[in-house]
């Protein structure tokens, strides 16, 4: 199975099954109540529009947060998180959680006011980013 996953076989099969399902649905070979048969006509839902001023306000709040927090403490917490994430987890003989469980380090980073983006970037540096191989 590992070799099949590395070659992208399961992903390709899922994509093919999805394509065949959609094709049959659109050709009405397969009836889906509420999608292609027995559809109720109703007005479109109201779509929430968030203006540019919200993004500007959030940017201002983020800048203020970064000015008032201890950036040295944030850096220390993020470095500890990266160190823990880079270690190989092991199951303890007594069934305890691995000493390199990253959750306590994430909680400490949050308490130091590290942002979600900073925490994710720290983990990306260790683990990298997943790239779909089936469609590459």
C-alpha positions in Angstrom: 0.0 0.0 0.0 2.9 2.4 0.8 4.2 1.9 -2.8 0.7 2.5 -4.2 0.4 5.7 -2.2 3.8 6.9 -3.3 2.8 6.4 -6.9 -0.5 8.2 -6.3 -2.7 5.2 -7.1 -5.4 5.7 -4.4 -5.7 9.4 -5.2 -6.1 8.7 -8.9 -8.8 6.1 -8.2 -10.7 8.5 -5.9 -10.5 11.2 -8.6 -11.7 8.8 -11.3 -14.6 7.6 -9.1 -15.5 11.2 -8.4 -15.5 12.1 -12.1 -17.7 9.1 -13.0 -20.1 10.0 -10.2 -20.4 13.6 -11.4 -20.7 12.5 -15.0 -23.6 10.1 -14.2 -25.2 12.8 -12.0 -25.1 15.4 -14.8 -26.4 12.9 -17.4 -29.2 12.0 -15.0 -28.1 8.3 -15.0 -28.0 8.7 -11.3 -30.7 10.6 -9.5 -29.7 12.8 -6.5 -32.7 14.3 -4.8 -32.3 18.0 -4.5 -29.4 18.2 -6.9 -30.6 17.0 -10.3 -34.2 15.9 -9.5 -36.9 17.1 -7.2 -35.2 20.5 -6.8 -36.9 23.2 -4.8 -36.7 26.6 -6.4 -35.7 29.1 -3.7 -33.8 32.4 -3.7 -30.0 32.3 -3.3 -28.8 32.8 0.2 -27.4 36.2 1.3 -23.6 36.1 0.9 -21.7 37.9 3.6 -19.3 40.4 2.2 -16.4 41.5 4.3 -15.0 44.9 3.3 -11.4 45.9 3.1 -11.8 48.0 6.3 -12.0 44.7 8.3 -8.7 43.5 6.9 -7.1 46.9 7.7 -8.5 46.7 11.3 -7.1 43.2 11.7 -3.7 44.3 10.4 -3.7 47.2 12.9 -4.6 44.8 15.8 -1.9 42.3 14.7 0.7 45.1 14.6 -0.3 46.3 18.1 -0.1 42.7 19.4 3.4 42.3 18.1 4.5 45.6 19.6 3.1 44.8 23.1 4.1 41.1 23.4 7.5 39.8 24.3 9.0 38.8 20.9 11.9 37.1 22.7 9.5 34.9 24.5 7.6 34.1 21.3 10.9 33.2 19.5 11.9 31.0 22.4 8.5 29.2 22.4 8.6 28.7 18.6 12.2 27.4 18.7 11.1 24.9 21.4 8.2 23.9 19.2 10.5 23.3 16.2 12.9 21.3 18.4 10.1 19.1 19.7 8.6 18.6 16.2 11.9 17.6 14.7 12.4 14.7 17.2 11.1 11.2 16.4 8.1 10.4 18.6 8.3 7.1 20.5 5.6 5.3 22.5 6.6 4.9 26.1 6.7 1.4 27.5 4.1 2.4 30.1 1.7 3.7 27.4 2.5 7.4 28.1 2.4 10.0 25.4 5.7 10.7 23.7 7.9 13.3 25.4 8.0 15.1 22.0 4.3 15.7 21.9 4.0 19.1 20.2 0.7 20.2 21.8 2.2 21.6 25.1 4.7 23.6 23.0 1.9 25.0 20.8 -0.1 26.0 24.0 3.0 27.7 25.4 3.5 29.6 22.1 -0.2 30.7 22.2 0.2 31.9 25.8 3.2 34.0 24.6 0.8 35.5 21.9 2.4 33.8 18.9 0.0 34.0 16.0 -1.5 31.0 14.2 0.6 31.9 11.2 3.8 31.9 13.1 3.1 28.6 14.7 2.2 27.1 11.3 5.3 28.5 9.7 7.4 26.9 12.5 5.8 23.5 11.9 6.2 24.0 8.1 10.0 24.6 8.6 10.2 21.1 10.2 7.6 19.1 8.3 7.5 20.9 5.0 4.4 21.2 2.9 2.4 18.4 1.3 2.2 18.4 -2.4 -0.3 16.1 -4.2 1.6 13.7 -6.4 -1.4 12.2 -8.3 -1.9 15.3 -10.3 1.6 16.6 -10.6 
